[in-house]
Amino acid sequence: MGDVYKALADPTRRALLDELHERDGQTLFELCGRLITRHGLGSTRQAVSQHLDVLERAGLVTTRREGRTKLHFLDASPLRAAVDRWLTDPEERA
C-alpha cells in the first residue's frame, strides 16, 4: 500500500488520475495535452511517462497496446484497501 500513497503524494500524478477518471483509455500525447490545457502543468512527455510508470507500479493505472498506441486506464481498486481500512465500520469488516 506504500506505493499507492507515494503515487498519490504528487499533484501531477493526482491530475493524471483525475484525467483518466474523466476519460479512460488515453494516450500519452492526449494526457500531456490535457495536463497543459486543463491544469497548467507543462511537463515534458518524458516526465509524464515517468509519472505514469509510478502510477502503474502502484497498480493505479493499467495499459493496453493497440498497434503502436499505448492506452492508459484508471484502476482504482488499490484504493479500496485504504477505504476499507479507515472509512468503514470495523464491525462491517469482520
N, C-alpha and C positions, 0 to 999 in steps of 0.2 A: 504494500500500500504506500510505502515511502515514495516510490516512483510517481504515483498519482499526485501526491502532494507537491513534489518537485515540479511536475509538469504544470500544475495549476498555479504555481507561485509566480509565473511570469505573465505580465499583461499581454504580451504579443501572443503567447500560446492560448490564453483565455479568449482573445479576439478571434483566433483561428477556430477555436471550438464553437464560438458564437456563430461564425460564418457557416461552419459545417452543420450546425443545428438548424440554421435558417434554410440552407440549401445543400443537401448532401450530394456527394459524388462530384466534387470539383477538382480541377487540375491545379497544379502548382501555379500556372500562369493566372488562372482565374482567382485563386486565393491572394496572390500578390496584388492584383488589381483591386480587389475588394478591400484589402488592408489599407491601401493608399487612399482610395476614394471615400471609404466609409469610416476609417479610423485615423486617418492622417499618419499612418505608420509606413514610412518609406524604406522598409527593409529590402536588402538585396534578395534575389532569388535563392542564393546560397544560404543566407541567414534563415529565410522562411523554410527552406528544405531541412535545415538543422533543427528548427523548432518542431517541424512535423515528425522528424525522427524521434525526438524526445517523447512526443505525444504517442507515437506508435509503440515505442518501447514500454510506455506506461499502460498500453492497452486501450487508450482513449481514441485512437484513430486506426482504422484498418485501410488497406489499399487493395486495389484491383487493377490489373493491366488490361487495357483494350487496345491491342495493337501496340503502337509506340506511346500511347497515352496512359498515364498513371492517374487513377482517380482516387480521391481520399474521402473516407466516410467516418462519421462520428460513431463511436461505440461507447455509450455512457454506462455500460454495465459495471465497470470497475468502481464507479461512484456509488453503486448500490451498497457496497460493504460499509462505506462511511455513513451513509444514510441509516442503514440498519444498526450501526454501532451507536450512533448518538441521537437519532431523531425518532426512534421507535421506542415504545414502552418495553422495558426489559421483560415483562410478562408475555408480551406478544412474541418475543424472540424464542422463548422456551418451548 
